[in-house]
């Protein structure tokens, strides 16, 4: 059973290397409560979060201390042994204060009597001491020490620490020995509320206390709260050890693509939790708080944390292990241009060409900046690749349905529309729901001007490469997919062509077709150039409806011409070389452009007034009509002509 003691203590007593006797004042006498041992060590455990303080936090702390002694909040410790104290809460303040003391020591050690602090150890960065003692200067360290620091820095924290250290040079109060003497005195005199769990074996009570204190005071972030409730389930090390693996894996993943830690957790729980019917009525938000629900014969009120409601240590441990398994698979995909042997081993009896295609599709979705569709990949990995028992080729090919929905969601929806995808992954018949939801995007009500126009809002915030990826994905669907019997498949005989299409960037290079990437155009044989209106350039240059995919040689021959001149050149080239455009999607786009856009002038490019009038009055309406027709044509090619019944295809409810 936990034995928790708390009292107000000075930072000087907290940090000093000698024994610190912790007493409480009873009026006429003092009573000893517990002792912080001589030669003690404060340990930042490996499950703790990485350093998150920023420049503003450091400046605020030093500004406060420069004025006088301060109360610096709670420090919560768990005593592992008489000499080892695990820091449950307070690591950011403890670490920053030791850095300030080290900084003053590096500048004024000859002028000032600088007190020695007890040892601070970071389990997730165990060579931090080398970096600190060298004043966070990597250049002056030898190759061996640099290697040690890099290897031990599992959460990639050294750059942040160096950044914070450099902030000290910008703080005027730290630049004179006289002022630093005052700051050191104020640090020693400042106070904390020290809370210590003296039970050597159980730190779950410390974590619960940490949650109680912080949830009623300073707002913790979503990850901290999740972790706190998670750790409170387990007095042992299993969950903590798995959490460390999770954090290391998520850091590696986020070097390659932005996939926030809390999103990984949220996505997994949506994919897996509802497979058990007893959890069906539990609905949770992004911060993992629930709506009011009766569960296991007990009423749980809105705002309670999901983990407290589930209260199942084994399930949460298994969840972490599965998330780590998912991360390993995705890291393998993102790091390798072609499928590794480990990835190939996940697909029994599936031809190599399809494994390569699946590898490419998953990589595209994981690299797209829209995080929401990644939950569809997670669902596929969990359901199909985790358990290889009795999996058929048809099971492996369910990736095509998930890829289709991921692409269409990205085209039609924003991240705020995540509920529509969550409704798919929660359903037991998830694949059928995914295909039905994909088909619903091609109903007449969805292919509307407002839907198409909404897509342009993404353009100003995303980069060009992202939209090229999305357009090529849309083209992939048009060129190679069909829906038969509510199943998405590659058109018979086109598998090898699909592999070539997604892998040969010379044969299928990207051309900004309607609005040039340069922001204007110059017609062949005319030296006069024209710049598009800024709003047209901003909204349409990187629209997913602005690209075609042709050979690099053909691409270069189009030059920086206006679209109508490009069409004339392509007609001329294709007449001499039939089949030179090998992408069906590109042929369709060119044909739509011929029919949907009005040629804005009949004379040479000098008719500037006609151009200005065209882009101001006609172009936007024509582009909307053209884009609607493109989506309609893709839908019809996938599953036939639209009819009145298409109007009633439902959005999936959560």
C-alpha positions in Angstrom: 0.0 0.0 0.0 1.3 3.5 -0.9 2.5 5.8 1.8 2.4 9.3 0.5 3.8 12.3 2.3 3.8 15.9 1.3 5.3 19.2 2.5 6.7 22.5 1.3 10.4 22.3 0.7 13.0 24.8 -0.6 14.7 24.1 -4.0 18.0 24.4 -2.1 17.1 21.4 0.1 15.6 19.5 -2.8 18.7 19.8 -4.9 21.5 19.6 -2.3 23.7 16.6 -2.3 23.5 16.2 1.5 20.7 14.5 3.5 17.5 16.6 3.5 15.4 16.0 6.6 11.7 16.6 5.7 9.8 17.9 8.7 6.4 19.4 9.4 5.8 22.3 11.8 3.3 21.3 14.6 3.5 24.6 16.3 5.6 24.0 19.4 7.7 21.3 17.8 8.8 19.9 14.4 8.2 16.3 13.5 10.4 14.4 11.0 8.3 12.9 8.2 10.8 11.3 5.9 14.4 11.8 4.6 15.8 12.5 1.2 19.1 10.5 1.4 22.6 11.8 0.8 24.0 11.0 -2.7 20.4 10.5 -3.9 19.5 10.5 -7.6 16.5 11.9 -9.3 15.4 9.8 -12.3 13.3 10.9 -15.2 11.7 7.5 -16.1 11.8 6.3 -19.7 8.0 6.4 -20.0 7.9 10.2 -19.3 7.3 12.6 -22.2 10.1 14.3 -24.0 11.1 17.9 -23.1 8.4 20.2 -24.3 9.3 23.5 -22.8 9.8 26.3 -25.3 11.7 29.6 -25.2 8.8 31.4 -23.7 8.6 29.0 -20.7 12.3 29.4 -20.0 12.1 33.2 -20.2 9.1 33.3 -17.9 10.7 31.0 -15.3 13.9 33.1 -15.1 12.0 36.4 -15.1 10.0 35.2 -12.1 13.0 34.0 -10.2 14.9 37.2 -11.0 12.3 39.2 -9.2 12.5 37.1 -6.0 11.8 33.7 -4.4 8.8 32.0 -5.9 6.5 29.0 -5.3 7.2 26.7 -8.2 4.3 24.2 -7.9 4.2 20.5 -7.3 7.1 18.0 -7.6 5.9 14.4 -7.2 8.4 11.6 -6.6 8.2 7.8 -6.2 11.0 6.3 -4.1 12.4 3.3 -5.9 15.2 2.7 -3.4 16.6 4.9 -0.6 18.9 6.5 -3.2 16.7 6.6 -6.2 13.6 8.8 -6.7 11.5 8.6 -9.8 10.1 11.9 -11.0 6.4 11.5 -11.7 5.7 15.2 -12.1 8.0 18.2 -12.4 10.6 17.0 -14.9 10.4 20.2 -17.1 11.1 22.5 -14.1 13.7 20.3 -12.6 15.6 19.9 -15.8 15.4 23.6 -16.7 16.6 24.7 -13.2 19.6 22.4 -13.4 20.4 23.8 -16.9 20.2 27.4 -15.5 22.6 26.5 -12.7 25.0 24.8 -15.2 24.8 27.9 -17.4 25.7 30.2 -14.6 28.5 27.9 -13.6 29.9 27.9 -17.2 30.1 31.7 -17.2 30.9 32.7 -13.6 32.4 29.7 -11.8 35.4 31.7 -10.7 33.4 34.6 -9.3 30.5 32.8 -7.7 30.0 30.1 -5.1 27.7 27.8 -7.1 26.0 25.1 -5.1 26.3 21.5 -6.2 23.1 19.7 -7.2 22.4 16.0 -6.7 22.5 13.8 -9.8 19.7 14.0 -12.4 19.4 10.9 -14.7 17.2 10.5 -17.7 16.2 7.0 -18.6 15.1 8.1 -22.0 18.4 10.0 -22.6 21.0 8.4 -20.4 23.9 10.4 -21.8 22.2 13.7 -21.2 24.8 14.4 -18.5 27.6 14.4 -21.1 25.8 17.0 -23.1 25.0 19.2 -20.1 28.5 19.0 -18.6 29.8 20.1 -22.0 27.5 23.1 -22.0 25.4 21.6 -24.8 28.2 22.2 -27.3 28.3 19.1 -29.6 31.2 20.6 -31.7 33.7 20.4 -28.8 32.8 16.7 -28.1 34.8 13.8 -29.6 33.2 11.4 -32.1 32.7 8.8 -29.5 30.8 11.1 -27.1 28.7 12.4 -30.0 27.8 8.8 -31.0 26.9 8.0 -27.4 24.6 11.0 -27.1 22.9 10.4 -30.4 22.4 6.7 -29.6 20.9 7.3 -26.2 18.7 10.2 -27.3 15.7 7.9 -28.1 13.2 10.7 -28.2 15.3 13.1 -30.3 15.5 15.7 -27.6 19.1 17.1 -27.9 18.2 19.8 -30.4 15.5 21.1 -28.2 17.9 21.2 -25.2 20.5 23.0 -27.2 17.8 25.5 -28.4 16.8 26.1 -24.8 20.4 26.5 -23.7 21.0 29.1 -26.4 18.0 31.0 -25.1 20.0 31.8 -21.9 22.4 33.9 -24.0 19.5 36.1 -24.9 18.4 36.7 -21.3 19.9 39.9 -20.0 19.6 38.9 -16.3 22.0 36.0 -16.9 24.8 38.1 -18.4 26.4 39.6 -15.2 27.9 37.8 -12.2 26.1 40.2 -9.8 22.7 39.4 -11.1 23.4 35.7 -11.4 24.3 35.7 -7.7 20.8 37.0 -7.0 19.2 34.4 -9.2 21.1 31.6 -7.6 20.0 32.8 -4.2 16.4 33.1 -5.3 16.5 29.6 -6.8 17.7 28.1 -3.5 15.1 30.0 -1.6 12.1 29.2 -3.9 9.8 26.6 -2.7 7.9 23.6 -4.1 5.2 21.4 -2.7 7.0 18.0 -2.6 4.9 14.9 -2.6 6.7 11.6 -2.2 5.3 8.0 -2.4 7.7 6.1 -0.1 6.4 2.7 -1.1 9.4 1.3 -2.9 7.4 -1.1 -5.3 4.2 0.7 -6.3 4.2 4.0 -8.2 0.6 3.8 -9.4 -0.5 5.8 -6.3 1.9 8.5 -7.3 0.5 8.6 -10.8 -3.0 8.8 -9.5 -2.1 11.7 -7.2 -0.4 13.4 -10.1 -3.6 13.1 -12.1 -5.7 14.4 -9.3 -3.5 17.4 -8.7 -3.1 18.3 -12.3 -6.6 17.7 -13.5 -7.8 20.1 -10.8 -5.1 22.7 -11.6 -2.9 23.3 -14.6 -4.4 21.7 -17.8 -2.4 18.6 -18.9 -2.4 17.8 -22.6 -4.3 14.8 -24.0 -1.3 12.5 -24.1 -0.3 13.2 -20.5 -3.8 12.5 -19.3 -4.1 9.3 -21.4 -0.7 8.1 -20.1 -1.6 8.9 -16.5 -4.8 6.9 -16.6 -3.0 4.1 -18.5 -0.2 3.8 -16.0 -2.6 3.8 -13.1 -4.0 0.5 -14.3 -0.6 -1.3 -13.8 1.6 -1.3 -10.7 4.2 -3.3 -12.6 6.3 -2.5 -15.6 4.6 -4.2 -18.5 2.5 -1.2 -19.7 5.4 1.3 -19.0 7.8 -0.8 -21.0 5.4 -1.1 -23.9 4.7 2.7 -23.7 8.4 3.3 -24.0 8.5 1.2 -27.2 5.5 3.1 -28.4 7.0 6.5 -27.9 10.3 5.5 -29.6 8.4 4.1 -32.5 6.1 7.1 -32.8 9.2 9.4 -32.9 10.7 7.3 -35.7 7.4 7.4 -37.5 7.0 11.2 -37.2 10.4 11.7 -38.7 8.9 10.3 -41.9 5.3 11.5 -41.7 3.3 13.6 -39.3 1.2 11.1 -37.3 0.5 12.5 -33.8 0.8 10.1 -30.9 -2.7 10.8 -29.7 -4.0 10.1 -33.3 -2.3 6.7 -33.3 -4.1 5.9 -30.0 -7.4 7.2 -31.1 -7.3 5.5 -34.5 -6.4 2.1 -32.9 -9.2 2.3 -30.4 -11.8 3.1 -33.1 -10.5 0.2 -35.2 -10.4 -2.4 -32.4 -12.5 -1.4 -29.4 -15.9 -1.9 -31.1 -15.1 -5.4 -32.2 -16.3 -6.4 -28.7 -20.1 -5.8 -28.6 -20.0 -4.7 -25.0 -18.3 -1.5 -25.9 -20.7 -0.5 -28.7 -22.5 2.2 -26.7 -19.3 3.9 -25.6 -18.6 7.0 -27.7 -15.4 9.0 -27.0 -14.0 12.3 -28.3 -10.5 13.3 -29.5 -9.4 13.9 -25.9 -10.7 10.4 -25.0 -13.5 11.7 -22.8 -16.8 9.9 -23.2 -20.4 10.8 -23.6 -22.8 9.7 -20.8 -23.3 5.9 -20.9 -24.5 3.0 -18.8 -21.7 0.4 -18.9 -21.2 -2.8 -16.9 -24.2 -1.9 -14.7 -22.7 1.5 -13.8 -23.5 5.0 -15.0 -20.6 6.9 -16.4 -21.0 10.6 -16.9 -19.9 12.8 -19.8 -16.3 13.9 -19.4 -15.0 10.7 -17.8 -11.9 9.3 -19.4 -12.3 6.3 -21.7 -9.6 4.3 -19.9 -11.3 4.7 -16.5 -14.5 3.4 -18.1 -12.9 0.4 -19.8 -10.6 -0.3 -16.8 -9.0 -3.3 -18.4 -5.3 -3.6 -18.0 -4.9 -6.6 -20.3 -6.8 -5.0 -23.1 -4.8 -1.8 -22.9 -1.5 -3.7 -22.8 -2.5 -5.7 -25.9 -3.6 -2.5 -27.6 -0.1 -0.9 -27.1 1.5 -4.1 -28.4 -0.7 -4.0 -31.5 -0.1 -0.3 -32.1 3.7 -1.0 -31.9 3.2 -3.8 -34.4 1.4 -1.5 -36.7 4.1 1.2 -36.4 6.8 -1.4 -37.3 4.9 -2.4 -40.5 4.4 1.3 -41.5 8.0 2.2 -40.7 9.1 -0.7 -42.9 6.9 0.6 -45.8 8.0 4.2 -45.5 11.7 3.4 -45.3 11.8 1.2 -48.4 11.1 2.2 -52.0 10.1 -1.4 -52.8 8.7 -4.1 -50.5 11.1 -5.6 -48.0 11.2 -9.3 -47.4 9.4 -8.8 -44.1 6.6 -7.0 -46.0 6.4 -9.7 -48.6 6.1 -12.3 -45.9 2.9 -10.7 -44.8 1.2 -11.8 -48.1 0.8 -15.5 -48.6 0.1 -16.7 -52.1 -0.2 -13.2 -53.6 1.8 -12.4 -56.7 4.8 -10.1 -56.3 3.4 -7.5 -58.6 0.3 -7.0 -56.4 2.5 -6.8 -53.2 4.4 -4.0 -54.9 1.2 -2.2 -55.7 -0.2 -2.6 -52.2 3.2 -1.3 -50.8 2.9 1.8 -53.0 -0.8 2.5 -52.1 -0.2 2.3 -48.3 2.8 4.5 -48.6 0.8 7.1 -50.6 -1.9 7.3 -47.9 0.6 7.4 -45.0 2.5 10.3 -46.7 -0.5 12.4 -47.5 -0.9 15.3 -45.1 -4.5 14.4 -44.4 -4.2 12.2 -41.3 -7.8 11.0 -41.2 -7.6 8.4 -44.0 -4.7 6.6 -42.3 -7.2 5.0 -40.0 -8.4 3.0 -43.0 -4.9 1.7 -43.5 -4.7 0.8 -39.8 -8.0 -1.0 -40.1 -6.7 -3.1 -43.0 -3.4 -3.9 -41.3 -5.1 -5.0 -38.1 -7.8 -7.1 -39.8 -5.8 -8.6 -42.6 -2.1 -8.5 -41.9 -2.0 -9.2 -38.1 -3.7 -12.5 -38.3 -2.7 -14.6 -41.4 -5.0 -17.5 -40.5 -7.1 -18.5 -43.5 -6.5 -15.3 -45.4 -7.3 -15.5 -49.2 -6.1 -13.4 -52.1 -9.5 -11.6 -51.9 -8.8 -10.7 -48.3 -5.5 -9.1 -49.2 -7.1 -7.2 -52.1 -9.4 -5.4 -49.7 -6.7 -2.8 -49.6 -8.1 -1.5 -52.9 -11.4 -0.7 -51.3 -9.7 1.1 -48.5 -7.4 3.0 -50.9 -10.5 4.1 -52.9 -12.3 5.4 -49.9 -9.1 7.1 -48.6 -8.6 8.9 -51.9 -12.2 10.0 -52.3 -12.4 11.2 -48.6 -9.4 13.4 -49.3 -11.0 14.8 -52.4 -14.4 15.5 -51.0 -14.0 15.9 -47.2 -12.0 17.8 -44.6 -10.6 16.5 -41.3 -13.7 17.8 -39.5 -15.6 15.1 -41.4 -13.8 12.3 -39.7 -17.0 10.8 -38.2 -17.9 9.5 -41.7 -14.7 7.4 -41.7 -15.0 6.4 -38.1 -18.4 4.9 -38.9 -16.8 2.6 -41.4 -14.0 1.3 -39.2 -16.3 0.8 -36.2 -18.6 -1.5 -38.2 -18.2 -5.3 -38.1 -18.8 -5.4 -41.9 -16.2 -2.7 -42.3 -15.2 -3.5 -45.9 -18.7 -3.5 -47.3 -19.4 -0.2 -45.5 -16.2 1.2 -47.0 -17.2 0.4 -50.6 -20.8 1.6 -50.0 -19.4 4.9 -48.7 -17.0 5.3 -51.6 -19.9 4.8 -54.0 -22.0 7.4 -52.2 -19.4 10.1 -53.3 -20.6 9.7 -56.9 -24.2 10.5 -56.2 -25.5 13.6 -57.9 -26.0 15.3 -54.5 -22.3 14.9 -53.7 -21.0 16.0 -57.2 -22.2 19.5 -56.6 -20.6 22.9 -57.2 -20.3 23.5 -53.4 -18.5 20.1 -53.0 -16.1 20.8 -55.8 -15.5 24.4 -54.6 -14.8 23.2 -51.1 -11.8 21.3 -52.4 -10.1 24.5 -53.4 -10.0 25.6 -49.8 -7.3 22.9 -49.2 -5.1 24.3 -52.0 -3.7 27.3 -50.2 -2.7 25.4 -47.1 -1.2 22.3 -48.8 1.9 22.1 -51.0 1.9 21.1 -54.7 3.4 17.7 -54.2 0.5 16.7 -52.0 -2.0 17.5 -54.6 0.0 15.8 -57.4 -0.1 12.7 -55.2 -3.8 13.0 -54.8 -4.5 13.6 -58.5 -2.4 10.6 -59.5 -4.3 8.5 -57.0 -7.6 9.7 -58.5 -6.1 8.9 -62.0 -5.1 5.4 -60.7 -8.7 4.8 -59.7 -10.0 5.8 -63.1 -7.4 3.9 -65.1 -7.4 0.6 -63.2 -10.2 0.1 -60.7 -13.7 -1.3 -61.1 -16.5 -2.2 -58.6 -18.2 -5.5 -59.1 -20.5 -7.2 -56.6 -19.6 -4.5 -54.0 -15.9 -5.4 -54.3 -13.2 -3.1 -55.6 -10.8 -4.8 -57.9 -8.1 -4.1 -60.5 -9.5 -4.4 -64.0 -8.6 -7.8 -65.5 -5.3 -7.8 -67.4 -4.2 -4.4 -66.0 -2.1 -5.3 -63.0 1.3 -5.0 -64.7 0.2 -1.7 -66.3 -0.8 -0.4 -62.9 2.6 -1.3 -61.5 4.3 0.6 -64.3 1.9 3.6 -63.9 2.7 4.1 -60.2 6.5 3.4 -60.5 7.6 4.9 -63.8 7.9 8.7 -63.4 9.5 9.2 -66.8 6.7 7.5 -68.6 4.0 9.2 -66.5 5.4 12.6 -65.4 3.1 15.3 -64.0 2.0 18.3 -66.1 0.1 21.4 -64.7 -2.3 21.4 -67.6 -5.0 24.1 -67.3 -3.2 26.6 -65.1 0.6 26.6 -65.5 2.9 26.2 -62.4 4.8 29.3 -63.6 1.7 31.5 -62.8 1.2 32.5 -66.5 1.9 31.5 -70.0 3.6 32.5 -73.3 2.2 31.3 -76.5 4.6 29.6 -79.0 6.0 32.2 -81.4 4.9 35.2 -79.3 7.2 37.0 -76.9 4.3 38.5 -74.9 3.6 36.8 -71.6 0.5 36.8 -69.5 0.1 36.4 -65.7 -3.0 34.8 -64.3 -5.0 36.9 -61.7 -3.6 36.1 -58.2 -6.8 34.4 -57.0 -6.8 32.1 -60.1 -3.2 31.2 -59.6 -3.7 30.6 -55.8 -6.8 28.4 -56.1 -6.2 26.4 -59.3 -2.5 25.9 -59.9 -2.4 23.0 -57.5 -6.0 21.8 -57.7 -6.2 18.0 -58.1 -8.2 18.7 -61.3 -5.3 20.6 -62.9 -2.9 17.7 -63.7 -2.4 15.2 -66.5 0.2 12.4 -66.6 2.3 12.1 -69.8 5.9 11.2 -70.7 8.6 13.6 -69.8 9.5 14.1 -73.5 5.9 15.0 -74.3 5.6 17.1 -71.2 8.6 19.2 -72.3 7.2 19.7 -75.8 4.1 21.5 -74.3 6.3 24.3 -72.9 4.7 27.2 -71.0 1.7 27.5 -73.4 -1.9 28.4 -72.6 -4.0 25.2 -72.3 -5.7 25.7 -75.7 -2.3 25.8 -77.4 -1.3 22.6 -75.5 -4.3 20.9 -76.8 -3.5 21.9 -80.3 0.1 20.6 -79.9 -1.1 17.3 -78.4 -3.6 16.8 -81.3 -0.8 17.4 -83.7 1.6 15.0 -81.9 -1.0 12.3 -81.5 -2.0 12.4 -85.1 1.6 11.6 -86.0 2.1 9.1 -83.1 -1.2 7.4 -82.2 -1.2 6.2 -78.6 1.5 8.6 -77.4 -0.8 9.5 -74.5 -0.8 6.2 -72.5 -2.9 7.4 -69.5 -6.7 7.0 -69.9 -7.3 9.6 -67.2 -5.1 12.2 -69.1 -7.0 11.5 -72.3 -10.3 12.0 -70.4 -9.1 15.3 -68.9 -7.9 16.6 -72.3 -11.3 15.7 -73.8 -13.2 17.4 -71.0 -11.1 20.6 -71.3 -11.9 20.7 -75.1 -15.6 20.7 -74.3 -15.9 22.6 -71.1 -13.6 25.6 -71.5 -14.4 28.5 -73.8 -11.4 29.7 -75.8 -11.1 33.3 -74.5 -9.7 34.9 -77.7 -9.4 34.3 -81.4 -6.5 36.7 -82.1 -3.0 36.5 -80.7 -2.1 36.9 -77.1 -2.2 40.6 -77.3 -6.0 40.5 -76.5 -5.3 41.1 -72.8 -8.7 42.6 -72.1 -10.4 39.5 -73.4 -8.1 37.3 -71.1 -8.8 39.5 -68.1 -12.6 39.3 -68.7 -12.4 35.6 -69.3 -10.6 34.7 -66.1 -12.8 37.2 -64.1 -16.1 36.2 -65.5 -16.1 32.7 -67.1 -13.2 30.6 -66.0 -14.3 29.8 -62.5 -17.8 28.6 -63.6 -16.3 26.6 -66.4 -13.7 25.0 -64.1 -16.4 24.0 -61.6 -18.5 22.4 -64.3 -15.5 20.7 -65.7 -14.4 19.3 -62.3 -18.0 18.0 -61.6 -18.0 16.2 -64.9 -14.6 14.7 -64.1 -15.9 13.2 -60.9 -19.1 12.0 -62.5 -17.1 10.3 -65.3 -14.9 8.5 -62.8 -17.9 7.3 -60.9 -19.6 6.0 -64.0 -16.5 4.2 -65.1 -16.2 2.5 -61.7 -19.8 1.3 -61.4 -22.0 2.4 -64.3 -24.2 5.3 -65.0 -25.7 7.4 -62.2 -29.4 7.0 -61.7 -32.0 8.3 -59.3 -31.2 5.5 -56.7 -27.7 7.0 -56.3 -29.3 10.0 -54.6 -30.2 7.8 -51.6 -26.8 6.2 -51.0 -26.3 7.1 -47.3 -23.4 8.6 -45.4 -22.3 6.2 -42.8 -23.3 7.1 -39.2 -20.9 6.9 -36.3 
